[in-house]
Every structure is written in structure tokens, then in C-alpha cells.
């Protein structure tokens, strides 16, 4: 039986800060699309607040089947965008001396990779959509599926391939067994950073976004390191 060793949030954050201190410019190259999206989200949030306080009524979204399909489609695109940023961080972790341009942050959208990568993101979103009807289990599944991106990236790095795309989701579920609460608490500890981002109209995201995503990659690295050691022992 694999021994379960808890991953320290403090250690994850210290490792991420050390990484950022040494490679801040690379972290910006990895996460610039996410930084832009966070700035836009903050502006839209405060714009909506202003309109509500001014007496404008925002029209509710159409809860039709087409709307849900569109939401899933664009949700998969954004998920792939976040994966691309974390894949870029993994690349900088693996080979910090290799020079890469800003296009590294969009590697999931490269022509030779987009079809399979998007399909994997779409499959994960579809699964989460069906779980969303049960609400609480859906929240659990978000953390259960959280390592799909890392499992896929490791196969890309080592030129491997699973039998099917759903195998990557299965790998994520396996390595996250007993760890979902652990990751939830890590994400919960970022609330202060998220509020700072919101209050500064996203300007703080020039540090916050690289930091949060580096923390997530550090956590994933430790999760898979333990999983591999468990298989070998």
C-alpha cells in the first residue's frame, strides 16, 4: 500500500517564491495571457458593480441547452489557456536555462497539439458539467480532476501516450486520492491574494498570477513525485 505523506502548504509557497525570485521574467512569459484575462475580469467586475449601483439591471443569462454548450466550449478553451500557462512553468522548471519566447504561454494552442489538448479539456468540462447537477460532488471532482494537465504534460515531455484521453483524468483521480482536502486548503489560502488582485483592478496580478500558478505546479510536482515513489516501493 502506498504511504501517504501530506504536502506542506508552507513548503509549496516557499518553493514557489524562490522560483519566482530566480525566474520572474520567465514566469511572466508563462502566464501573460492569464494576467490579461484577470485584469479584464477585475475591470468587468467593478464595471458591473458600478452599473448595479447606478440602477441598471443586468439581464439574466439564457439557461438554454445552447447556452450550456457554449459555456462548456468556451470553458474548455479557458481551461486549456490555464493549462498552457502551467505547462510553460513546467518547461521552465525542467530546463531553466533554455530561452523561450512569450509564445510558450500558448503552447496548448499550437496547431500540432491543439486538437488533442482541447478535446481533453472539453472532456473534463463535460464530466464536470454532469457532476454539477449534484453540486457538492462537483466541487470535489474539481480537485479530483485537477492534475489532468500535469499527467498529460509528463507524457508530452517523455514522449509517452495513454490509451485514451480519459486515462489522464483517471490518473488525476488516482494521485488525488486522499489529497482533495489538502489542495482545497491550499487554494483557500490564496483568498487574500485574490482580493488584492480585485482591489487593484488586476494590477497586482503581475505578481499574483505567476505566484499562484507556480504554487500549483510545485504542488503537482510533489504529488506526482510521491505517486512515482509509491509505485517503485
N, C-alpha and C positions, 0 to 999 in steps of 0.2 A: 504493500500500500504506500502511495506517495505521501511523504511527510509535508504537512502544510506549515509554511513559515510566513508569518504576517510581514507585510511590506510597510516600512515606516514612512508616514507622510512627510515627516521632517527630513528624512534622508532623501526622499524623492525631490523635495523642494530645494534642498541644499545642492544636490547634484545638478538640477536644472539651472540654478542661479550661477553655479560655477561654469556650466556650459555656455550660458549667455554672456558671462563676463569675458570668456575667451573667444566667443564667436558671435558677437551681437550682429555684425553685418550679415553673416550667413543666416542668422535667424530671421532677419528682415527679408532676405531673399526667399526664404522658405514660406513665409506667412503673409507677404504683402497683399495677396487677394483677400485674405480673411480680415486684415486690418481695414481695408477699404470697405468691406461689407459691414464690419462692426461700426465704423463711422457713419455709414448710411443708415444703419438700424437705429443708432442713437439719435440722429437728426430726425428720422421719421417718427420715433417715439415722442420726442419733445414737440414735434410739429403736430402730432395727433393730440397731445395734451393741450397745446395752445388752442387748437380748433374746438376741442370739447369745452374748454373754459370760456371760449368766445361764443358758445351757444350753437355751434354747428353739430349736427347729428351725423355720425358716420354710418353709412348704410351697412347692414349685416351682409355677410358673405352668403352666396347662394349654396345651400347644402345639397347640391345635386350630385349625381353619380359622376358627371363630367368634371365637376369641381374637385371631387376627391381624387380622380385620376390625374388631373393636372397638378394637384398638390403633391401627390406621390411622385410624379415625374420630376417636378422641379425640386422636390425634397431630395430625390436621388442625385440630382445634379449638384446640389449644395453639399450633400454628404460626400460626393466624390471630390469636391473642392477642398473640404476639410481633410479628407484622406490624402490628397495630393500634398498638402502642406506638411502633414505628419510624415509622409514618405520622404519628402525633401529633408526634413530634420533627421530622419533615419540615415539618409545618404551622408549628411554632414557628420553624423556620429560615426559612421563606418569608415569614411575616408575624409577626415577634416582638412587635409592638405590639397585635395583636388579642387580646382577652381571651377565654379559653376555660375551660370548666369541666372537672371531672375525668372527665366522660363522654367526652372526646376520646380517652382511652386505650382506649375500647371501640368506636371508630368502625367497625371491621370487622364488628361485631355489630348495627349499625343495620339496621332492617327493610328499608330500600330497597337495602342493599348486601350483606347477609349471604349471600343465596343465591349470587350470583356469586363473592364473595370466598371463601366456604367451599369452593365447588366447585373454585376454582383451587388452594387449599391442599390439598384432597383429591387432586386430580390429581397434584400434586407429590409427595405422600406415597406414592401408588400407584406412581409411577415409581421413587421411591427404594426402595420395597419390593421391586420386581423386581430392581433393581440389587443389593440386599442379598445376594442369593444368590451374588454374586461377591466380596463383602466389600470388597477394596481399591478396585475401581472405584466401589463405593457411596460410599466416603469421598470420592473425587474428585468424584463427582456432587453431594454435599452442597455443595461450594464452587462447583461449576459452576452450580447452581440458586439460589445464594444471593441473586442480585439480582432474582429474580422479583418480590419485594414492591415494589422501587423502580420497576421498569418499569411495574407496574400503577398505582402511586401517581402517577407522572408523567402517565399517561393520564387519571387522575381529575382532576388539577389543571388540565390543559389541555383537558379535555373531548374526549378522543380515545378511540378504541376499536379494538383489534386485531380481525382476522378471527375468531380463536378464542382460547380461554383458553391453549391450549398455545403460542401465539405469544409469550406473556410468558416462558415457560420458555425458548423459543428465543432470545429477546433476551438473557436472562441468560447462556445458554451462550456467545453471541457476545461479549458485553462481557467475560466472564471468561476468554476465550481467552488463555492465557499468564499469567494472574494467579492461578490457583488456589493455587500455592505461596506467593505473596505474601500472600493472605488467610489461608492456613493459619498462616503465621508470625505474622501479626497476632493471630489467635485464640490461638496458643500463648503469646504474650507476656502473656496475661491470666491465666495459671495462678495467679500469686501472689495476684491479686485474688479468684479463685475460692476459693482456700484460706482467705483471710481471711474470706470470707463463711461458709464452712463452720465455721470455728473459733469464730466469733462467733454461731452459731445463726441466721445470716441478718441480724443487726442491721446489719452493715456494708453490706448491700445497699441501704440508704437512700442510699448514695453509689455503691457498686459497680455496681448495675444501671443507673442513669441514665448513668453514665460509659461502661460497656461498649457500651450501645446507641447512645449518642451517637457513640462512635468508629465504630461500624458504619455509621451514617448518613453521617458525614463521609467515610468510605471510599467508600461508594456514590456520593455526590455527585461525588467526584473521578473515579471510574471512568466515570460517565456523561458528565461534562464532557469528558473525553478522547475518549470514543467519539463524541460530537457534533462535536467539533473535527475528528476524523478523517474524519467523513462530509463536513464542509464543505470540508476541504482537498483 
